[in-house]
Structures are given as C-alpha cells and as structure tokens.
Amino acid sequence: MQIFVNRIKKFCEEAGITQLTLAKQLGVQVNTVYRWTNGSRIPHWNDITAMCVIFGCTADELMSGDSLTPRNSRKVARSSARGAGVEESFTDI
C-alpha cells in the first residue's frame, strides 16, 4: 500500500499538479485524494485508470512502479493447471 501512496505523490510531482488539481480532473473531492495519499483509502479502479491517463502511465507503473509484464502469465498458469490435472476435470463434465 505504501508503494502505491508514494507513486501517486511522485506522479503528481512529476506532472506538476497538486492534489486539488488531480481531484478536479478526476471529479472527486480533494479530501478523497488526500486519503489516497495518506494511505487511509484505496482508489476505485475507475479512478486508477483515469490517473493512468492523466499521468501517461500504466496501472502497473502507478501501483507498483513496475512496467514489466506479470511473472505468471496466462500461458504459464495454464500449463501449471494442466500439470495439476485441472484440465482433465473439465473434460469429464
């Protein structure tokens, strides 16, 4: 959570906008943004995606600072599921 809080602050600084400006652009109250930046609340997914547009970043970059793809891709997850016998159970239905 703390990483996410720091990322919002960092992106605001880099974009040269205040919490008030961010709140106006998102259509939320300034104390909502304040709660996000002090870690007492987590933004709704719609607000996260809107912040990504405002800051020109991905959700991964905003939330974790990592722009790499997830380590456990769907292909890896599917092959793991096959090895666990999950796929066979679906064919029996």
Secondary structure, 3 states (H helix, E strand, C coil): CHHHHHHHHHHHHHHCCCHHHHHHHHCCCHHHHHHHHCCCCCCCHHHHHHHHHHHCCCHHHHHHCCCCCCCCCHHHHHHHHHHCCHHHHHHCC
